[in-house]
Amino acid sequence: MKVGIVQFPGTNCEYDTQYAFEKLGAQTAILWHQETAIADDIDLVVIAGGFSYGDYLRSGAIASKSPIMKAVKAYAEAGKKVLGICNGFQVLTETHMLPGALNRNEHLHFISKHHHLKVVNNSNDFLCKFEKSDVVNIPIAHHDGNFFIDDAGLKGLYDNEQVLLQYCDKDGATSNPNGSVDSIAGICNKAKNVFGLMPHPERAMEDILGSTDGIKMLEGLM
């Protein structure tokens, strides 16, 4: 398997992501934002976390206009898999590849810590190795992670099993760090081939770093 990892000016998690997938046995390639095509041998595209273009204007907004995003859209429309992590999730909402928007955290502070997540739906490749209501411990690191969608959109997400993850405590009870609607931490598109989440599974690959729960997430996409 070969994973293409998109890099914008300001991306800072591309090499963490590369390490994570190579640890699982995948080949990887860094895809510069000015590229205009995705190679045929790429099996998964990941838009890594960081601060693309310094988060100026609005997180992910400038990156969404980069040349490579037209190619990523076409790649996804062909049914291939795309994963957006943190800033990558923001980019996917800005390109309307995923619904909703990521706003400033409710308390206006940058959050960086481990946080528990509950698996809401496992009828998708990303979480297929989990059971519903499983609780995992995954780092979060964001300033604009407050997911918003209107009531009609929220209903659609649940009707189509597009809500993937919710913030919770270690026992699975709601614990919302950033004000996200319904404590949502991750979603997918209707076709279930485009995934976005604010937490960082690529940072949960080693016991020494506090968790290996990211391994099962990323393995589902391989």
C-alpha positions in Angstrom: 0.0 0.0 0.0 1.2 3.5 -0.7 0.0 6.6 1.2 0.3 10.1 -0.2 0.7 12.8 2.5 -0.2 16.4 1.4 2.2 19.1 2.6 1.3 22.8 2.6 3.5 25.7 3.8 2.9 25.5 7.6 2.1 21.8 7.8 3.9 20.3 10.7 2.6 16.7 11.1 3.5 15.3 7.7 6.5 13.4 9.0 4.7 12.1 12.1 2.0 10.8 9.7 4.7 9.3 7.4 6.3 7.6 10.4 2.9 6.2 11.5 2.0 4.6 8.2 5.5 3.3 7.6 5.4 1.7 11.0 2.3 -0.2 9.7 4.2 -1.3 6.6 3.0 1.2 4.0 5.1 3.1 1.5 4.7 6.8 1.7 5.2 9.9 -0.5 5.0 13.6 0.5 2.8 15.5 -2.0 3.7 19.2 -2.3 0.7 21.5 -2.4 1.5 22.8 -5.9 1.2 19.4 -7.5 -1.8 19.0 -9.8 -2.3 15.3 -9.9 -2.3 12.3 -7.6 -0.2 9.4 -8.9 -2.1 6.2 -9.9 -0.2 4.1 -7.3 -1.4 6.2 -4.3 -4.0 4.1 -2.4 -4.8 6.7 0.3 -4.3 10.5 0.5 -3.8 12.0 4.0 -4.1 15.8 4.6 -1.8 16.1 7.6 -2.2 18.4 10.6 -0.5 21.7 11.3 -1.1 25.3 10.5 -1.4 25.5 6.7 -0.5 29.1 5.6 -0.2 30.0 9.3 -4.0 29.7 9.7 -4.3 33.1 8.2 -7.8 34.2 7.0 -9.4 31.1 8.4 -7.9 27.7 9.3 -7.7 25.6 6.1 -9.2 28.3 3.9 -6.1 29.2 1.9 -5.0 25.6 1.6 -8.4 24.7 0.2 -7.5 26.8 -2.9 -4.1 25.1 -3.5 -3.7 23.3 -6.8 -3.4 19.9 -5.2 -6.9 20.1 -3.7 -8.5 19.9 -7.2 -6.7 16.6 -7.6 -7.7 15.4 -4.2 -11.3 16.2 -4.9 -11.1 14.2 -8.2 -9.4 11.4 -6.4 -12.2 11.2 -3.8 -14.9 11.5 -6.4 -13.4 8.4 -8.1 -14.1 6.5 -4.8 -10.6 6.5 -3.4 -9.9 7.2 0.3 -9.0 10.5 1.8 -8.2 11.2 5.5 -7.9 14.7 7.0 -6.3 15.0 10.4 -6.8 18.2 12.5 -5.9 21.0 10.0 -6.6 18.4 7.3 -10.2 18.1 8.6 -10.5 21.9 8.4 -9.3 21.8 4.8 -11.8 19.1 3.9 -14.7 21.3 5.3 -13.4 24.3 3.5 -13.4 22.4 0.2 -16.9 21.1 1.0 -15.6 17.5 0.8 -17.0 17.2 4.3 -20.0 19.0 5.7 -19.9 21.5 8.6 -17.2 23.9 9.7 -14.5 24.2 12.4 -14.8 27.3 14.5 -12.6 28.7 17.3 -12.7 26.6 20.5 -15.5 27.6 22.8 -13.1 29.0 25.5 -10.8 30.6 22.9 -7.7 28.7 24.0 -5.4 26.3 22.2 -5.9 22.8 23.6 -3.0 20.2 23.6 -3.5 17.0 25.6 -4.7 13.4 25.4 -8.5 13.1 25.3 -10.8 10.2 25.2 -13.1 9.5 22.2 -16.1 7.2 21.8 -16.6 5.3 18.6 -20.1 6.2 17.3 -20.1 4.3 14.0 -17.9 1.5 12.7 -19.6 0.9 9.4 -16.6 2.5 7.6 -13.0 1.5 6.9 -11.5 4.0 9.3 -13.1 2.5 12.4 -13.9 -1.0 11.2 -11.5 -2.6 13.7 -13.5 -1.1 16.6 -16.8 -1.9 18.2 -19.5 0.8 18.7 -19.0 2.6 22.0 -15.3 1.6 22.3 -13.3 4.3 24.0 -9.9 5.3 22.8 -7.3 7.8 24.1 -6.0 10.1 21.3 -4.1 13.4 21.5 -5.7 16.6 20.5 -3.9 19.9 19.6 -6.0 22.6 18.1 -7.3 26.2 18.4 -10.2 25.9 15.9 -11.6 22.5 16.6 -15.2 23.5 17.5 -17.2 21.5 14.9 -20.5 23.2 13.9 -23.3 22.1 11.6 -27.0 23.1 11.6 -29.8 20.9 12.9 -30.8 19.6 9.5 -27.2 18.8 8.7 -26.6 17.1 12.1 -29.7 14.9 11.5 -28.3 13.9 8.1 -25.0 12.9 9.6 -26.7 10.6 12.1 -29.2 9.2 9.5 -26.3 8.3 7.2 -24.0 7.0 10.0 -21.5 9.7 9.2 -20.7 10.7 12.8 -17.5 8.7 13.6 -16.3 9.9 17.0 -17.4 11.9 20.0 -15.4 13.4 22.8 -15.9 11.6 26.1 -14.2 10.7 29.4 -12.5 7.4 30.1 -15.9 5.8 30.9 -17.5 7.0 27.7 -19.5 9.9 29.3 -19.7 13.1 27.4 -16.7 15.4 28.0 -16.5 18.2 25.4 -13.2 20.1 25.3 -14.0 22.6 22.6 -17.8 23.2 22.3 -18.3 21.0 19.2 -21.9 20.3 18.3 -22.9 17.0 20.0 -19.3 16.6 21.1 -18.4 15.5 17.6 -14.7 14.8 17.0 -14.8 13.2 13.6 -17.1 12.5 10.6 -17.1 11.1 7.1 -18.9 11.8 3.9 -22.0 9.9 2.7 -19.9 7.6 0.5 -17.7 6.8 3.5 -14.4 7.3 1.7 -13.5 10.7 3.0 -12.8 11.0 6.7 -12.0 13.9 8.9 -11.2 14.2 12.6 -9.6 16.8 14.9 -7.6 14.3 17.2 -4.2 13.0 16.0 -4.1 9.2 15.6 -0.6 9.5 14.2 0.5 10.6 17.6 -0.9 7.6 19.3 1.4 4.9 17.9 3.8 4.3 20.8 3.3 3.3 24.4 6.1 5.6 25.4 4.0 8.5 24.0 0.9 7.6 26.1 -1.3 5.5 23.7 -1.2 3.1 20.8 -4.9 3.5 20.0 -4.1 5.3 16.8 -2.8 2.0 15.3 -6.2 0.4 14.9 -7.6 3.5 13.3 -5.0 3.8 10.7 -4.9 0.0 10.1 -8.5 0.2 9.0 -7.6 2.3 6.0 -4.9 -0.2 4.8 
